[in-house]
Amino acid sequence: MPKARPTFKYSAIVNGYRSGLEVVLGEQLKALNATARYEEITIGYTPPVKSRRYTPDWVLPNGIIIEAKGRFVTADRQKHKAIKDEHPHLDIRFVFSRPKTKLSKKSKTTYADWCKKYGFKYSDCTVPPKWTSEPENPLAINAIQRATVKGQF
C-alpha cells in the first residue's frame, strides 16, 4: 500500500518556517539527525536578460515620444529606466494625470521628482504646445529608427 502523502495545513510561520512543507521537511531532517542550516545564507544571482518590447503611446515627427500615465508603477519606472539605458538618445516624455502623486505610501518622491532624477521631461495633464513645435531632433529620430522592431517611423 502506498505511503500517505503528508498534508501541509500551516497558514502561519511555525518554528521559523515559512510553509507547511518546510515544517515537515525540517522535522524529517531533525529525525534523520541531519545537520542542515535553514535560511542562513543568501546567494546572489543575475536573472537572464529578457528581450522586451515597448510601444510608445505617441511619436511626434520631431522625435519626441509621449507617454500618457495615470498610475506610474514600479514596473513602468523600471522599464523606462532600462529603455533609457539602452537607448539614451530616445526623447521620452511623460504626461501624468497627477505628477505630484507619491511613488508609494511611504515614499516622499513624486512622479515628477522621479522624472527629474532620471532626466525625463514631463507635463501635468496636457501636451505642452511647445513639444509639438520643437525642431526635429536627428539623434532622437535616428534612435527611434534603430530601436524600432515593428512599424515604420
N, C-alpha and C positions, 0 to 999 in steps of 0.2 A: 504494500500500500504506500503511495507517495506521501512524503512528509508534508504536513500542512504549512502553507505559506504564512509567515508572521503578518499580523496586521499592524499598521502604523497609524494609530489614532491619537497622536500627540498634537495638540494645537498650540501649545506654548513651549518655550525653551525649557527643556528638562535636563538637569545636571550639566548645564552649559552647552548642550547640543541644540542644533537648530531644527532638527526634524525627527520624526519618529524613527525613520530608518537609521539615522545616526545614533539614536539611543540604543537601538537593537544591536548595531554593529559595535558600539562601544562596550556594551555588556558582553558580547561574544568575544571581543578581543581580551577583555578582562578575564573571562572564564578560561581562555586559552593561555593565560599568563604571558600574553604578548606585550612587549614594550612598544607602545605606539603613542606618539605625541599628537594631540588634537589641536589643529589650527594654531600652531605655534610659529609657523614660518609663513612668509609671503613671497611668492615668486613673480617677478615682473616679466611681462611679455609684450610684444608688439603685434597687434592683430594684423592679419594680411590686409593689404591695401585693396579696396574695392573701387572699381570704376563706377562712377555715378554720373547722372545727367541732371542738368539744371535747365529748366525752361523759363526764361525771364518773362515777366508779365508784358512789358512793352520795351521795344528798342527804337530809339529815335534815329533818324538818318545821320545825325551828328555824332553818333556813337555812344550816347547816353542810354543806359539800361535803367528802367524804372521798375521798382518792385513795390507793390502795394502790400502793406502789412497792418492787420488788426492786432493779432497776437504775434509776438516775436519770441518764440520758444527756444529753448536751448539747442534743439536740433537745427533750427533755422540759423542761429548765430554760428554754430559750428560749421554748417555748410558754407555760409558766406565767407567765413574766415578761410576755409580751405580753398574756395574758389579764388579769393584774392591772393592767397599764397601761390597758387598755381598759375593764375592769370593776372599778374599785378597791373596790367595796363587796361583791364576792363574798368569802365566807369559805371559802377553800380550805385544807384541812389535809391533811397527808401522814401516812401510816402506813408507815414504812420497815421492811423486814426487817432492815436493818443501818444505822442512821443515822450510825454512825461511819465508814462507808466513804468513802474519799477520792474526789473527783470524777475524778481520773485518777492514774496512777502518779507523775507529777511534782508533783501538787498537794498542798498541806498542808490544803486546805479539804475538809471533810467535807460529806455531805448535810445534816447538822444545822446546820453553820456557814452553808451556803448559805441554808437556811430562815430562820435568824436575820437574816442580812444583808438578805434581801428581804421580811421581815415575814410569813412563813408559819409557822403553828403546825405542830408535828409530834409524832409519838409513835413509840415503839420497839415494833414487832410487834403491838400491840393498840390498839383504840379505847378511849381513856380513858372510863370511865363518865360522868364529868362532862360530856363533849362531848354526850352524848345527853340529858342533863338540863338543859343550859343553856336559859335562856328564849329565846323567839323573838326573832330579830333582824330587825326590819322592814326595815332598809336592805338586809340580805343577801337577804331574801325578795323584795323589790322588784327587786333587781339580777338575781336568778335569773329572775324573770318577764319582765323586759325583755330579757334576753340569750337566752332560750330560743327556738330556731327549730323544734324538733320536740318534741312531747310536751307534757305539762302539769305544772305544779307546783302 
